Amino acid sequence: MQTPIAESELILNPDGSIYHIKLKPEDLADNVIVVGDQGRVEQISSFFEKVDCKVQNREFVTHTGYYKGTRITALSTGIGTDNIDIVLNELDALVNIDLKTRTIKPQRKSLNIVRIGTSGALQGDIPVDSFVASSHGMGFDGLLNYYAGLDLCDQSEIAEAFMNHSGWLKGLPYPYVVKASAELHSRIAFDMTSGITATAPGFYGPQGRQLRLAPALADLNEKLGSFRFGEHRVTNFEMETSALYGLGTLLGHNCLTVCAIIANRVARQYSKDYHPVIHKLILTVLERFSVKN
């Protein structure tokens, strides 16, 4: 007989919803779109024929409804791998833990989770206002090092090759690399540019930007852009994908990130107006999510 998970570890609100994202199991669809920006949730749900759930708590906004007959949840995570840690664990708890008995269900359920984000390209041939799908997430954030089982999903040979290539500093978190869901990649991103997405734990120094403080690895972006591992190259930089892929893989969910490229760090270009690009990317994901297998 299982020992129930303690109240201090699995925290529920008085209404029985899970602590941060404030959802109950019935509020969640099997297909989930996660975004950083709270305002983007309503942009997604504006395309739904019907919305049957709207919940907000802090930066976590959730709308669940139907697009062409397929039930889909749109949820904002906020920025960063720390927020992904909260969201992935709580989404998993909603489907794989009985919240009343606080015990793990005997039959595990897998969610399909697609992150729609914005990102900066690290290759000169990737144009601003295009789409990039993350074949792998390469994490500089350190989050997955706190979980047992990282060795089961880490493509450590890629991480080690990059550390050797870049002259990785000993004081920085140990990188890890995790693959996207092959099924979701082929279903959602079959016609998109694809490559390794580097995930940073910050926007400025961790992504090689300099205002008044110089980054410890001054040539990080150049090292990322010139790195090759077989047919793989690093295409872009953002702040969530490695944690999404790592936790998703360990918990048994299918995860994919697709980003609108709003800047090219090599060409020093920035999108004049990326909102139509995000609009197109949202519709692309919704259409491909709604295609029946």
FENWOKA-V473971 format. One record per pair of residues at least 4 apart in sequence whose C-alpha atoms are under 7 Angstrom apart, sorted by the first residue. I is the first residue (numbers start at 1). GAP is how many residues later the second one is. D is the distance in Angstrom with one decimal. If there is no record, write none. Layout:
i: {I:I}
gap: {GAP:GAP}
d: {D:D}
//
This chain:
i: {2:4:4:4:5:5:5:5:6:7:11:11:12:12:12:12:13:13:13:16:17:17:17:18:18:18:18:20:21:21:21:22:23:24:25:25:27:27:28:28:29:29:29:29:30:30:30:31:31:31:31:31:31:32:32:32:32:32:32:33:33:33:33:33:33:33:34:34:34:34:34:34:34:35:35:35:35:35:35:35:36:36:36:36:36:37:37:38:38:38:39:40:41:41:41:41:41:41:41:42:44:44:45:47:48:48:48:49:49:50:50:51:51:51:51:52:52:53:53:53:54:54:54:55:55:55:56:56:56:57:59:59:59:60:60:60:60:61:61:62:62:62:62:63:63:63:64:64:64:65:65:65:66:66:66:67:67:68:70:77:77:77:78:79:79:80:80:80:80:81:81:81:81:81:82:83:84:84:84:84:85:85:86:87:88:88:89:90:91:92:93:95:96:96:96:96:97:97:97:97:98:98:98:98:110:110:110:111:111:112:112:112:113:113:113:114:114:114:115:115:115:116:116:116:117:117:117:118:118:118:118:119:119:119:119:119:119:119:119:120:120:120:120:120:120:120:121:121:121:121:121:121:121:121:122:122:122:122:122:122:122:122:123:123:123:124:124:128:128:128:128:128:128:129:129:129:129:129:129:130:130:131:131:131:131:131:131:132:132:132:132:132:132:132:133:133:133:133:133:133:133:133:134:134:134:134:134:134:134:134:135:135:135:135:135:136:136:136:136:136:136:136:137:137:137:137:137:137:137:137:137:137:138:138:138:138:138:138:138:138:138:139:139:139:139:139:139:139:140:140:140:140:140:140:141:141:141:141:142:142:142:143:144:144:144:145:150:153:153:154:154:154:155:155:155:155:156:156:156:157:158:158:158:159:159:159:159:160:161:162:162:163:163:164:165:166:178:178:178:179:180:180:180:180:181:181:181:181:182:183:184:184:184:185:185:185:186:187:188:188:195:195:195:195:196:196:196:196:197:197:197:197:198:198:198:198:199:199:199:199:199:199:200:200:200:200:201:201:202:202:202:203:204:204:204:205:205:205:205:208:208:208:208:210:210:219:220:221:222:223:224:225:227:227:228:228:229:240:241:241:242:243:244:244:245:245:246:247:248:248:248:248:249:260:260:262:262:262:263:263:263:264:264:264:265:274:275:276:277:278:279:280:281:282:283:284:285:286:287}
gap: {101:97:98:99:4:5:97:98:4:4:7:8:4:5:6:7:4:5:6:8:5:6:7:4:5:6:72:37:36:39:66:35:4:70:69:70:26:37:36:45:35:42:43:44:42:81:82:40:41:42:80:81:82:40:41:42:80:81:82:40:41:42:80:81:82:83:40:41:42:43:80:81:82:5:40:41:42:80:81:82:40:41:42:43:81:39:41:21:23:38:4:4:4:20:21:22:33:34:35:4:30:238:18:20:17:18:19:17:18:15:16:12:13:14:15:12:13:10:11:12:8:9:10:6:7:8:4:5:6:4:17:18:19:15:16:17:18:14:15:11:12:13:14:10:11:12:8:9:10:6:7:8:4:5:6:4:223:222:220:6:7:10:5:4:160:4:121:159:160:4:120:158:159:162:4:4:4:156:159:160:4:158:4:4:4:159:4:4:4:4:4:14:8:9:12:13:5:6:7:8:4:5:6:7:142:143:144:142:143:141:142:143:141:142:143:141:142:143:141:142:143:141:142:143:141:142:143:141:142:143:144:117:118:119:140:141:142:143:144:116:117:141:142:143:144:145:5:114:115:116:140:142:143:144:99:103:112:113:114:142:143:144:102:112:143:142:143:133:134:135:136:142:143:131:132:133:142:145:148:130:131:61:62:127:128:129:130:60:61:62:126:127:128:129:56:59:60:61:62:124:125:126:46:60:61:62:63:122:123:124:44:45:59:60:61:41:42:43:44:59:60:61:40:41:42:59:60:61:62:104:105:108:37:38:39:40:58:59:60:61:104:36:37:38:59:60:61:103:33:34:35:59:60:61:32:58:59:60:31:32:33:100:6:99:102:5:4:25:96:22:23:24:4:21:22:23:4:20:21:4:4:19:71:4:16:17:18:4:4:4:65:4:5:4:62:57:64:67:68:66:5:65:75:76:4:73:74:75:4:4:4:70:72:4:5:71:4:101:97:100:37:38:39:40:36:37:38:39:37:38:39:40:36:38:39:40:38:39:40:41:42:43:6:7:38:39:5:38:4:5:37:4:4:5:6:4:5:9:10:7:10:12:13:4:5:4:4:4:4:4:10:9:6:7:4:5:4:4:4:16:4:4:4:11:4:10:4:4:4:5:6:7:4:17:18:8:9:12:6:7:8:4:5:6:4:4:4:4:4:4:4:4:4:4:4:4:4:4:4}
d: {6.5:6.6:4.9:5.2:6.6:6.4:5.2:6.3:6.2:5.5:6.4:5.4:5.7:5.6:4.6:4.9:5.3:6.1:5.5:6.9:5.0:4.9:4.7:5.0:5.7:6.6:6.8:6.8:6.2:5.5:7.0:6.5:6.0:6.7:5.0:6.4:6.2:6.8:6.8:6.2:6.9:5.7:5.3:5.4:7.0:5.1:6.2:6.9:5.0:6.3:6.2:4.9:6.1:5.7:4.7:5.9:6.0:4.7:6.3:6.1:4.7:6.3:5.8:4.9:5.7:7.0:5.9:4.9:5.6:6.5:6.2:4.7:6.4:6.8:6.3:4.7:6.0:5.8:5.4:6.1:5.2:5.0:4.4:5.5:6.9:6.0:6.1:6.5:6.1:5.2:6.7:6.3:6.2:6.9:7.0:6.8:5.7:6.2:6.4:5.9:6.9:6.6:6.5:6.9:6.0:5.2:4.8:5.7:5.9:5.3:5.4:6.8:5.8:4.0:6.6:5.9:5.4:5.5:5.0:6.9:5.7:4.6:6.7:5.9:5.1:6.6:5.7:4.3:6.2:6.5:6.9:6.8:5.8:6.7:5.2:5.6:7.0:5.5:5.3:6.9:5.6:4.4:6.7:5.8:5.3:6.6:5.7:4.2:6.2:5.5:5.6:6.5:5.2:4.4:5.9:6.5:6.8:6.4:5.4:6.0:6.5:6.6:6.4:6.6:6.9:6.6:6.5:5.2:5.3:6.1:6.9:6.5:5.0:5.6:6.7:6.2:5.8:6.7:6.4:6.3:6.2:6.9:6.1:5.9:6.1:6.8:6.2:6.3:6.9:5.8:4.9:6.3:6.1:5.5:5.8:6.2:6.4:5.7:4.4:5.4:5.4:5.5:6.2:6.2:5.9:4.6:6.8:5.1:6.1:6.3:4.9:6.1:6.0:4.8:6.5:5.7:4.8:5.6:6.2:4.5:6.2:6.2:5.3:5.6:6.4:4.5:6.3:5.0:4.8:5.9:6.3:6.5:6.0:5.5:5.9:6.2:5.0:6.0:6.8:5.5:5.5:5.6:6.0:4.6:5.4:6.2:6.4:5.8:4.3:6.6:6.3:6.2:4.6:5.9:6.9:5.4:6.9:5.3:5.0:6.4:5.7:6.0:5.9:5.9:6.4:5.5:6.1:5.2:5.4:5.6:6.1:6.8:6.0:6.1:5.2:5.7:6.4:6.5:6.0:5.9:5.5:6.0:6.6:6.8:5.6:4.8:6.0:5.8:4.9:5.6:5.7:5.3:6.6:7.0:6.2:6.2:6.1:4.7:6.7:5.9:4.4:6.4:6.8:5.8:5.4:5.6:5.5:6.8:5.5:6.4:6.0:5.3:5.8:5.1:5.6:6.5:5.4:4.3:5.5:6.7:4.7:6.1:5.5:5.4:6.5:5.8:4.9:6.0:6.7:5.4:4.2:6.6:6.7:5.6:4.3:6.7:6.7:6.0:4.7:5.9:5.6:5.3:5.3:6.2:6.1:4.8:6.6:4.8:6.1:6.9:5.0:5.9:5.3:6.7:6.4:6.9:5.7:4.8:5.1:6.3:6.7:6.7:6.4:6.8:6.5:6.7:5.8:6.0:6.9:5.8:5.2:5.3:6.8:7.0:5.1:5.9:6.0:6.4:6.5:6.1:6.2:6.9:6.6:6.2:5.9:5.7:6.1:6.3:6.1:5.9:6.8:5.8:4.8:6.8:7.0:5.5:6.7:5.9:5.9:6.7:6.9:6.2:5.9:5.4:6.1:5.2:5.4:6.2:6.2:6.1:5.7:6.9:6.4:5.1:6.5:6.5:4.9:6.8:6.3:5.7:6.3:5.9:5.8:5.3:6.9:6.0:4.5:5.7:5.9:6.0:5.1:5.8:6.8:6.2:4.8:6.4:5.9:5.1:4.7:6.0:6.1:5.8:5.7:6.3:6.2:5.0:6.4:6.2:5.3:6.9:6.9:5.7:6.3:4.6:6.6:5.2:6.3:7.0:4.7:5.9:6.4:6.0:6.2:5.4:6.5:6.3:6.1:6.1:6.2:6.1:6.0:6.1:6.1:6.8:5.7:4.9:6.6:6.4:6.1:6.5:5.9:5.8:5.7:6.9:5.9:5.9:6.3:5.9:5.9:4.8:6.4:6.2:5.9:6.6:6.3:5.8:5.0:6.1:5.5:4.2:6.0:5.6:5.1:6.5:6.8:6.4:6.2:6.2:6.2:6.1:6.4:6.1:6.3:6.2:6.0:6.2:5.9:6.1:6.6}
//
